[in-house]
Amino acid sequence: MVPAANLVGFAGQEFSRKLPAAIGVIVETTFGSVVEIILFMVLLKTGDGNVQVIRAAILGSILANMLLCMGACFLVGGLKRDEQEFHPAISEVGSGLMLVAGMGLILPAVYFAALDKRTDLELGPGEIGSETLKISRAVAIILLVGYLIYLWFQTKSHDSLFTEIYEHDDHRDADRHKDLAKDKLTLTESILAIAIGLACVSMIAVFLVLQIPYMVEERHISDAFVGLILVPLVEKIAEHLTSVDEAWDNQMNFAIAHVLGASIQTALLNTPLVVIVGWGIGVGMDLKFEIFDAVALILAILVMGSFLRDGKSNYLEGVLCIMVYIIIAICAFFYPDPPHHGGGHGGGNGGGHGEGH
């Protein structure tokens, strides 16, 4: 998966070079997200049993971007310089969108948790779950509209601002002369490489999904750890390496744009798509996240926002972001499986989450 995803990322980067800077960043990030969309769709197609893994993978992907990848960018860039600066237009738009997206993702879960334990209601658990599903589908449509508005903002109404920021960043690259001297893929070669990469990713995604029951039931690795940590790391590693390389070259606006762009696409595009496709094929894909996941996401967004607020970064902030991610990973590793779920027999580290089936 890692080299196949890297091929998609590299070909997407070469393809985006042929486009205006602001549009190119969006296109490049989208090609990275295609890997995630394929993985989610394969998980969804295999039935309701993987819904809790998809939920965990959605939040895990966002957490990996906002904490691990951003932390690595701050750390690596801070090793060469005392401080790195980035434009507030990049950080403020991204962190604001993520805060709204986080609220949209979490509120259906809060609704379910708030009503599920109440005894004064005539609604049964099944009815509350059904209403949560309806709320999730409505939220998915709203988030998708939000993504379209974000695209218009960055590529049409404010494209000159973002293009100027990215062009300034491009000239700050210490290795720019080497990059310009390298041979580039043609448009046809880029499209062919993208097609080959996506075909490989699709096949590998199927093989990966088929191994999840074995990891959970035989190896007693928790659903929480598989979804929140393992799956996002595997499918996001190529994007992360690109962002870290940009931070190393002092292109922090590009690095932040890729990190936040990937998180925004997961929250506002990939998640609504998987909910709507599940709706279409009769799979009850909702946003009924575990409270553990919900709290981790909101706290991660607040941590990220506090570090982006001043428009500067250093290696200390990078280390702190990575520490938060490691804490979440440790908690996910020990999170128990639901009853009657494969390996969830109450073992020490066998865990997962979602509802029992």
VENBEL-V231805 format. One line per field, one symbol per residue. ss: DSSP state (H for helix, E for strand, C for the rest). A space follows every 50 residues. Layout:
ss = ???
This chain:
ss = CHHHHHHHHHHHHHHHCCCCHHHHHHHHHHHHHHHHHHHHHHHHHCCHHH HHHHHHHHHHHHHHHHHHHHHHHHHHHHHHCCCEECCHHHHHHHHHHHHH HHHHHHHHHHHHHHHHCCCCCCCCHHHHHHHHHHHHHHHHHHHHHHHHHH HHHHHHHCHHHHHHHHHHHHHHCCCHHHHHHCCCCCHHHHHHHHHHHHHH HHHHHHHHHHHHHHHHHCCCCCHHHHHHHHHHHHHHHHHHHHHHHHHHCC CHHHHHHHHHHHHHHHHHHHHHHHHHHHHHHCCCCCCCCCHHHHHHHHHH HHHHHHHHCCCEECHHHHHHHHHHHHHHHHHHHHCCCCCCCCCCCCCCCC CCCCCCC
